[in-house]
């Protein structure tokens, strides 16, 4: 891997812009988590879902990826449908939801202004993602939600971005027998404009389930 694997630091402040932004958010919303958001799910997973960054009123509020806002609706409903989540909705850290064989994370662990992390912020966070990928079960699948997550996965593995072009429904073979699957991000904008439909999202999971079943067999 090109990025040095690092254990997640819940007190990380290495990105001054993000740390300052979170300090402002904590003052405005004292009840929010408003700190780096830890991954959710077992480390030795068979599926790693990689999003972009915590949402302002979702993971940044609750402290769990894709929890408490629109972006998590399609994701957790689909994870539940395919046996990766015990419940179809993720609303709070104490809602009883459990993941099975799946881990949900982000390319950037802190809320960025306007939900737009800078390239250097993605790079500084990449060691955490590298550590998560290193801990995956052999032959695991990685689902990148969007182009930035796709690039972060490749960077964490030391792969050239040009070798694997992002595209919804695309599949790429990676080192260690890992397989990268691409999907448009399940954001409010993408789902409401129908750029990403539930059927399109489920089709990616059908491919993931088929790949994992073949590897298990």
Secondary structure, DSSP 8 states (H G I E B T S, - for coil): --S------TT----HHHHHHHHHHHHH-TTS--S----EE-SS-SEEEEESS--TTTHHHHSSTT-SSTHHHHHHHHHHHTTSBSSS----TTS---BSSEEEEESSSS--GGG---HHHHHHTHHHHHHHHHHS-TT-EEEEESHHHHHHHHHHHT--GGGS---TT-EEE-GGG-EEEEE----HHHHHTTSS-HHHHHHHHHHHHHHHHHHH-
